[in-house]
Structure formats: structure tokens, C-alpha cells
């Protein structure tokens, strides 16, 4: 009875404790391809993660490789950003003035090529409690430091016609200031941010089934139920491409299932499926006011409710393990986020138009993950009181859609006791 009460209390805690519309392969310390192995012969676990993400790549809507600031649009349209506003507003009056000067949108006039460099560092602490038979309680606490720099806006506007000259004089010659004033504080340069990510807590069940066969030695079955507490730094609507350090203020529920198979004494293979549902929320967001607008130049902010798409994550791996304390794992990960949908709280702008934003559409990410582990308990006496280990890993992105992805190098120090 006592164990049942403990389990119910922990399950309730997990549901009350609960990574984002932007898609990036930031550290998720509960990822089954990198987190340390669960040891059934210990009760407690503590680990520290450190990861550096560099050489960021962008993947556009057609899976083509682009700069990270071009994952939604190959260029940014300064004339289209003025559309969808009333004629008596400051933005509407500017649009009328430019049209009167012959500054029509010819695909070059008012267009910008934008590029920048994105990288991050991440740290996390994780703890586990093996509280009853095959039952575990786990918690993860990440912190991120992220920077967007070397941001360059290359003006493609010619200086030939009167329309070109009008666009330069009225809009692009002091473009950053004009966008800041027209866009209610929108900044087009780089930024540097740091802070906590979303805390994650889980209840997990992990059971080993030993097999008396020459090749098949053990089958491990696991499932988990967890949630996200939206403690992470949120998207900044007044800076471009600010990736939130979590689900951008939304609670989430996580469910996962995995199966591992041990072949002989030194090889293992397996797979894992994880689904994440994020609960919608309402906040002030930048929205499209015309279909032609591009994602980095959205001048309008509005209260909007977002209905998040389901996040799906699939892992496959093959591993050599238990050789003098060493193991080496090769994994593949596929990550997909379904379409997000906005509902505006204002009748002044169209919800249908707002939902044409590329950033709301389906996102996919593919990456290979290599991990190497050394278990120091191999050097210690039999049944030591504590079992330390160290893990080194790398995550290598190679394909995706509407995603920004870094190559990463990481290390994990763990102790079980």
C-alpha cells in the first residue's frame, strides 16, 4: 500500500511539472540516445551534461540546405511587409507613397538576402530515483546560452528607376531604424541570450526479460510518462529568430516506449518512439497581415492562441557494450513537428492569412548520434558503493525541413549509487 501511495504521488507530481515553434536540435537531456544507461542494481543516479553546438545549418521548406535565417524564406521582402494595413496608418501611408512613386514589387526592389551565424552551449543536471521494482522517477534541469551574430542584410534594390530611388530614400537607407519604428520595436540585428530551459519530470517503467538462448540474451522493455514545466526562456517577439528554450510557455505531456535486445554478451540494438503533446496558450505574437509577407519582417503584433502540432521522435541504434567497461553506440534520430495553428483575438486581421506563415508549417529533423561510454566501476572492486561513468557524444545533422540544426559535441559525468 505504501508503494502504491508513493507511485500515485509521484505520478501526480510528474503531471503537474511539465523544446518550441522554432525547430532546433538543442540539448534535450531526456533523449534516450544520449542519456546514461539505467542500472537496476542501484537506487539513485545523478549526472551533469555539457554540450556545445556549432556550425549551424539551415534546411528550407524543400529540404534544401540554406543559412539558418533562410529556413522559411530565401529572401526578405521589405515592400510586402507594408501590406495588409489600413490606409490611414503610418505603414499604410508609406505604402501608398511608394506606390505613387512607381515602387512596385518586381522581385528585386525592396528585397534582402539575410544571413547569420547561430550557436549554443547547453548544460543540464539529471537525477533518478529507483523507488520500486521496475519503477523510476527522473527529473531534468537544462540551462542554455545561445547567440545569433554576424547578421547581414544585403539590399538587392537597384538604383536605376525613380521607384528604386524612392524605396531607398523612404525605406531601405535607414532600414533598421524604419523597421524598429514601424514594427513596434522589432530589431533586425543579432542577440545573445541565456537562461533556464523547461524542466522535465517523468515516471518510467523499465523491465528486463532474460532469455536462455545462444544469441538472444535479454530483452528490455520500457515506457515513460512525463511532463514539461514551462520554466524556459521564451521567444522574444521584438528580436528576429529568438529560439525559445523549451515549449515557449506551453505545458507538455510526453509519452515514450522503447525496446532493446541484447545479442550475445557484447552487442545490443533497439528502437524508441516518443510523442509529445503541447497544450495551446495565448500570448502576444507577431503575425502575417498579407500572404506575401516574409517571416523576419512581420510588423504587426497581436494576441493570438496557438494550437500546437504533435511532436514525434523516433530513435534507432546499434551498440557494442560491456567490453572492459567500454561501449560505443551509433544511433539515428528522426524528429517531426506537425502544423501549428493560430487563432487571432482581433477582427482587424485575418486568421487565415496569419496561418500561412512558414514557421507554423510542418518541421522535420534528421541526425546521426554517436556516443562512447567508459564505466569506471570496471576498475573498482566487486559491487562498489558508487558506480561513476563518463560519456562523450556527438550529434550530426544531415537533413530536415524548416529547421536550424547545429553539429554538437557533448560530455556527461554520471554516478550511480
Secondary structure, 3 states (H helix, E strand, C coil): CHHHHHHHHHHHHHHHCCCCCCCECCCCCCCCCCCCCCCCCCCEEEEEEEEEEEEEEEECCCCCEECHHHCCCCCEECCHHHCCCCCCCHHHHHHHHHHHCCCCCCCCCCEEEEEEEEEEEEEEEEEEEEEECCEEEEEEEEEEEEEEEEEEEEECCCCCCHHHHHHHHHHHCCHHHHHHHHCCCCECCCEEEEEECCEEEEEEEEEEEECCCCCEEEEEEEEEEEEEECCCCCCCCCECCCCCCCCCCCCEEEEEEEEEEEECCCEEEEEEEEEEEECCEEEEEEECCCCCCCCCCCCEEEEEEEECCCEEEEEEEEEEEEECCEEEEEEEEEEEECCCEEEECCCCCCHHHHCCCHHHCCEEEEEEEEEEEEEHHHHCCCCCCCEEEEEEEEEEEEEEECEEEEEEEEEEEEEEC
